[in-house]
Amino acid sequence: MARTFIHYAETKLALAAVLLALLCAGTVYGLYQHLVTLQAGTELLMRGNMRARHLAETLSLLQDAETGQRGYLLTGRSEYLEPYDRALKHIDQSLMTLRAEYEEVDLAAAVITSVTLQAHAKLAELKETVEVRRRDGLAAAQRIVLQDTGKRLTDAIRANIDQLLKTEQAVIDRGVAREEAAAKHKATLWLWAAFAALLPISLCLLMAVRDARRSRRESVHLAHVSSHDALTGLLNRPALLARLDEAIARCPREVGLLYLDLNGFKRINDELGHAIGDRVLIEVASRLQETVRPRDAVARLGGDEFVVLIGDCPDRAALNGLAHRIEAALDSISMPDLQGHRIGGSVGTAFSAEDGTWGMSVLATADAAMYARKAQIRQPRPGRFQPRLVPMSA
């Protein structure tokens, strides 16, 4: 039975382990998919931010070129052309980068083409004013500036770049919102999946715990049944012998044993029936337990034979005193079902300090003393109570 239960419990625990492993594997896979999606979204955001930065850099280069041109026009000093020269040096590379980044986006690519043309026109206008200022003076250069060609180109470039920046920001905002929604949706799905997986796992574990408790209770019950008399609840013969050996091993010279056989029980059993006899045995067991100490062991060997084990008996006199009290307790039994029949008992004693330190030897000595006491009761003689009249060898 124990092997069957162990196999049953192992099956439940194995099922719980499989479900838990599946939950862990699903969680790892879900985390992996989430990381992949998050990485894709992050890359998209990074590309959008990079394009926005390049747009801002292009606009900044054009503004630097215009700032250098104005400084030179007003002062005629060449050092003011440094931002202008730097812008001319890097503007083509910046525009090429923008065209490469937007080549797969049709509408944006058209805007970038327009920005490129406008930027080249703006730079040409700036270059013309610088050359005129250098050659013909400030008044000639101002006449070109006052035509507002450069201003219109700058406004157009700024408008196109602002349009692209707003588009990039919108894409970034949508991407962030989409990622947040996807993350929330996946978290909800995995929460329900975890709940769905944990429920059978919990059920398996609870069933295993329940079965373990039930098996423990059954084991305790079986252990009690195997070591106790079914009718009286007292220890049975194997349990008594085990207790006797333990007591002798612990205190070899302080173990006392009382062997009891009921007087008149066979007549009650034959004339009144086994049901009355069983009630008498139960009453005898109760009287014995009331007479001895809680730490003393009381056993029924079978039929109407009982044994009391005293684990810390000081001497035989104390043992004989207990035997006298037990006989008196049995003589006082009065039950309506007995219909006038009397019940009593013959008690024989054995003391390990005098009768040996082997359990079966002590039990045999007490048994022989009980028969001697039974014979004494049948042929009463005046004198002091002596539960054990003669040595075993007599």
N, C-alpha and C positions, 0 to 999 in steps of 0.2 A: 504493500500500500504506500509506504514511504517513497519507494522508487517511482511508483505511478504518479504521486503528487509532485515529486521533483521534476519528472518529465513534463507534467502539466504546467508547472510554474515556469520551467525553462522555456516552454513554447510561448507563453504569454510574454515573458521578458524578451525573448528573441523577436517577437512581433513588434513589441514596443521599440526595440532597438532599430529594427528595419524602418519603421515609420519615422523615428527620430533621425536616422541617417538620410532618409528621403527628404525630410524637412530641411536638414542642414544643406544637402546638395541643392535643393531648390532655392534656398536662401543665397547660397554662394552664386548660383547661376543668375538669380535676380540682381544681386549686387554687381555682377560682371556686366550684365546688360545695362544696368543703370549707369555704371561707369563709362561704358562705351557711348551711350547716348549723351552723357554729360560731357565727355570729351569732344564729341562731334559738335555739340552746342557751344562748347568753349572755343573750339577752333573757328566756328562761324562768327562768334562775337569778336574774337581776336582779329579775324580778317576785316570785319566791319570797322573796328577801332583803327586798324592799320590804314585802311583807305581814308578814313576821316582825318587821320594825322597827316597823310600825304596831301590831301586836299588843302588842309590848313597850311602846310609848308609851301605849297605852290602859291597860294594867295599871299603868304608872307613874303615870298621872294619877289613877287610883283610889286608889293607895297614897298619893299626895300629898294627896288630899282627906281620906283617913282620918288622915294624920299631922297636918294642920292642925286637924281636928276634935278630936283627942285633946289637942293643945296648948291649944286654947281651953277644952276642958272642964276641964283641970287648973288653968289659970291664970286663965281669964276675961278674958284680954287679947286685944284684937281683932287685934293684929298677927300672932298665930299663925294667923289665918284666911286669910292671904295664899295659901298653897299650896292651901287649900280653895277659895277664890274662883277661883284660876287654873284649877283642875281643872274646876270647874263651867262656866267660860267655854269650855274647849276640848274637853270630853268628847263633846259632841254631834257636833262636826265629826270627831273621831277615829272615833266609831262609824259615822258616815255613810261615811267613807272605807273602813272595813272592809267594810261592806255592799256598796259598789260593787266592791271588789276580789274579793269572794267570791260575787257574784251568779250567776256561771256555774258554780259548784261547789255542787251540791245539798246534799251532806252538810255542807260547811263553812258554807254559807249558813244552814242550820238552827242550827248552833252559834253563829254570829254573832248570829242573832236572839235566841237564848237569852241570850247575853252582854249584848246591848243591854237586854233586859228586866231582867236581874239588875243591870246597872249602874245603870239608872234606879231600881230598888228600893233599891240600896245608897245612892245619892245622896239618895234621899228619907229613908232612915233617918238618914243623917248630918245632913241639914238639920233633921229633927225634933229630934235631940239638941241641936243648936246652939241652936235656938229655945227649947227647954225650959231649957237652961242659962242662956240670956240672961233668960228670964222667971221661972223657978222655982228656979234655983240648981243646984248641982252634984249634990246628992242625987237630985233628980228625974231629971236626965239620966242618972245612973249606973244607975237602975232600968231605963231603956230599954236601955242598953248591956248590962246583965247578962242580958237576954233572949236574947242571942247571935244575934239575927236578922242583924245586920250581919256577924258572923263567918261565919255559914253562907253568906251571899251572897258574901262575899269569897272563901271557900274554893271555892265553886262557880265563880265567875268565873276564879280562878286555875287551877282544874282544866281548864276549857274552853279557856283560852288556852294552857296547857301542851300540851294535846292538839293544838291547831292548830299550835303551834310544832314539835312532834315530827313532825307530818305534813309541814310545810314542809321540815324538815330531811331527812326521808326522801325527799321529792320531789327536793330538791337533790342528795342523795347518788346517787339513781338517775340523775338527769340527767348528773352528772359521770361516773359509771361508763359510761353509755350513750355519751357523747361520746368517752371514752377508747377504748372498744371499737370504735366506728365509725371513729375516727381510725386505730387500729391496722389495722383491716380494709382501709380505703382505702389506707393506706400499703403494705400487702402487695400489694393489687391493682395499684397503680401501679408498684410495683417489678417485678412480673412483666410488666406491660405494657411497661415501659421495656426490660426484658431481651428481650422478644419483638420489639420494634422495633429495638433496637440490634444484634441478631444479624444480620438481613439487611443492615443498614447496614454492619456490620463486614465481612460477606462481600463486599458490593459494593466496598468500599474495598480489601479485600485482593486481590480479583480485578483491580481497576484497577491496583493497584501491581504485581501479578504480570505483567499484560499489558504494563505500561510497561517493566518490566525485560526481558521477553522481546523487546519491540520494540526496546529499546536494544541488546540482544545481536544481534538480527537486523540492525539498522542498522550496528553495528560490523562484523559479518560481511560484509554487502553492501559496505560501504566497503572492507574488505580485499580482497574478491573483485574489486571494480571497479578496484583499484589494484595488484594483484599477479598474477603469473603462476600459473596453476592447477597446473602441473607442478612447478616448482622453488620456488615461494613467493617468488621475487624480485619486485622492482618491475616493472611492465609499461611499455610505451612512454609512454602518457599521464602516468603518475605520474613517470617519469624526466624528461620534458620540464618538468613543473611544478617538480620539485626543481631542475632545471638553471636555470630562470628565476629561482627564488628565490635560489639560490646566487650567480648573476651579479649580481642586484640588491643582494645583501648585500656581496659582495666582487668587484667587476667584474674585477680583475686577478689574482685568486688562485684561479681555477677551472680544474682540470685534468680532462680526459676521456680515458678509455681505451676504445677500440672493439675488441672481440675477435670473431674469427670462427674456428671450429674447423677444423683441418686433418684431412682423412680421415674426417670425420663422415658424409658422404654414402655413402661405400663401406660403412661399418659399418651404416648404416641399411638400405641396399639388400641386403647380403649376410646380415646377422645378424637383421634384423627391427626393427620400430619399438619393440618392448618393450625390447630391448637399447639401442637409441638413446635411449629415455627415461631408462634408468638412467645412461647416459653423461652426459646433460644434467644430471641431478640431482647426479652426482658432480662435474661441472664447477662447478655452482653452489656446492657445498660447498667446493671448493678455492678458489674466488674469495673467498668470505666468510672463509675461514681466512687468506688472504694479505693482505687489506686490513684497515684499522682498523675498529673497530665503528661509528665515526661516518661512514664512507664509505658511499655508496649503490651497490648492485649491482643491475643490471636485466637482464632478458632481453627483447630487442626482438622476438624471434620466430625460429623455426628454430634455428640454431646461432650466433646473434649475441647477444653480451652487451656491456654497457657498465658501466664503473666511473666514478662521479662523485667527484672529490676536491674538497671545498669550500674547503680552505685549503692549496692547493699552493704552496710557496715559489718554485719555478722549474721549468724544463723538465727539468733534470738529475734532480731527484727523481722527476718523472713517468716519465722513461725507465727509471730504476732500478726503479720499481714494475712497469713493463711487462715488464722482464727477469725479475723474480721470478715474475710471473704465467705467462709462457711456460715457465719452468722447472717451476712447479708443475703445469702441464698436461702437460708432457712426461713427468712422473714418474707419471702415472696408469697403473695396471696393474690390470686387472680380469679374473678368470677367464673371464667371459662374452665377452671380446673375441677369444678364440681366436687370439692372436698379432697381432691388429691393433693398431696404435699410434694414439694420439690426441695431438694437439698443438694449438697455436693461434697465430694471427697477431694482433698487437696494434698498433693505430695510436693515436697520441696527438694531443691538441690542447690548447693552453694559451690561456686567454682574454686574457692580457696580450699575446699575439702574433697570435692568430687571430680576434680580434673579440669583442665583448661581446653578441652576439645568440645565443641558445641554439641555434637551428637552424643557424647558421653554424658554431658550434663543433662541433656534432654532425657536420655534413657534412665538416668538415676532418678530424675523427678517422676518419670512414668512409673518406675518400680515403687517409689515411695507412695504414689497415689494409690496403687493397688493395695499396699500395706495399710494405708489409712482407710480404704474402703472395707477391708477385712476387719479392722478395729471397730469401725462404726457398726458393722453387722454383729460383732461380739463385744459390746461395750464393756470396758473395765474402769473401775474408779481410778482416778489419778489425774495428773496434769495433762493438758492438751499437748500431744506430740504428733504433728503431721507426718513425720517420718519416723517410724518405729524401729526399723531394723536397717542395717547396712545392706547395700545392694548385693553383696556376696553372701549374705545370710540365707 
